[in-house]
Amino acid sequence: MFLEDLFVREAFRGLKVGKGLMAAVASIAQREGCHALRWEVLAWNRAAVKWYESLGAEFLDDWRLAILKDEELRRLAESAP
């Protein structure tokens, strides 16, 4: 399962809100037969990286994030049959 966004407002950090949300998503993933939960985090966000590591997350350094947008996205879409 791919988790698109998870954001906990600063006022609620440290209250286990994030862990509760991640646990709920993990529960849904298990119930739906998913083999893994995947998300992305920016490398500069050291606090988030450390927190995800505390959950047992692995970082897949061999994978590269790719994005196609704007003019390139439009040009590719226009080439569709």
C-alpha positions as CSV (number, residue, x, y, z in Angstrom):
1,M,0.0,0.0,0.0
2,F,1.3,3.5,-0.8
3,L,0.7,6.2,1.7
4,E,0.5,9.5,-0.1
5,D,0.5,12.0,2.8
6,L,0.6,11.8,6.6
7,F,1.0,15.1,8.4
8,V,0.6,15.8,12.1
9,R,0.3,19.5,13.1
10,E,3.0,20.6,15.4
11,A,0.7,21.2,18.3
12,F,-0.2,17.4,18.3
13,R,3.3,16.0,17.8
14,G,4.6,14.0,20.7
15,L,1.1,12.8,21.6
16,K,1.3,9.6,19.7
17,V,-1.1,10.9,17.0
18,G,1.2,9.9,14.2
19,K,1.8,6.5,15.6
20,G,-2.0,6.0,15.9
21,L,-2.5,7.1,12.3
22,M,0.3,4.8,11.0
23,A,-1.0,1.9,13.0
24,A,-4.5,2.4,11.5
25,V,-3.0,2.5,8.0
26,A,-0.9,-0.6,8.8
27,S,-4.1,-2.4,10.0
28,I,-5.9,-1.5,6.7
29,A,-2.9,-2.7,4.7
30,Q,-2.9,-6.0,6.5
31,R,-6.7,-6.4,6.2
32,E,-6.5,-5.7,2.5
33,G,-3.7,-8.3,2.0
34,C,-0.9,-5.9,1.3
35,H,2.6,-7.1,1.8
36,A,4.1,-3.8,2.6
37,L,3.4,-0.1,3.4
38,R,5.4,2.4,1.3
39,W,5.8,6.2,1.6
40,E,8.4,8.8,0.8
41,V,10.1,11.3,3.1
42,L,12.5,14.1,2.2
43,A,16.1,13.4,3.4
44,W,16.4,16.8,5.1
45,N,13.5,15.9,7.4
46,R,15.8,14.2,9.9
47,A,13.1,14.2,12.7
48,A,10.7,12.3,10.4
49,V,13.4,9.9,9.2
50,K,14.4,9.1,12.8
51,W,10.8,8.6,13.8
52,Y,10.1,6.2,10.8
53,E,13.3,4.3,11.7
54,S,11.9,3.9,15.2
55,L,8.9,2.2,13.7
56,G,11.2,-0.2,12.0
57,A,11.0,1.3,8.5
58,E,13.8,0.5,6.0
59,F,15.0,3.2,3.6
60,L,15.5,1.9,0.0
61,D,18.4,4.0,-1.1
62,D,18.7,2.2,-4.4
63,W,15.3,3.5,-5.5
64,R,15.0,6.8,-7.2
65,L,11.9,9.0,-7.0
66,A,10.7,10.1,-10.4
67,I,8.2,12.8,-11.4
68,L,6.8,13.8,-14.8
69,K,4.9,17.1,-14.8
70,D,4.0,20.3,-16.6
71,E,5.0,20.4,-20.2
72,E,6.7,17.0,-20.2
73,L,3.5,15.4,-18.8
74,R,1.3,17.2,-21.4
75,R,3.6,16.2,-24.2
76,L,3.6,12.5,-23.2
77,A,-0.2,12.6,-22.7
78,E,-0.6,14.0,-26.2
79,S,1.3,11.1,-27.7
80,A,-1.2,8.5,-26.4
81,P,-3.0,6.6,-29.1
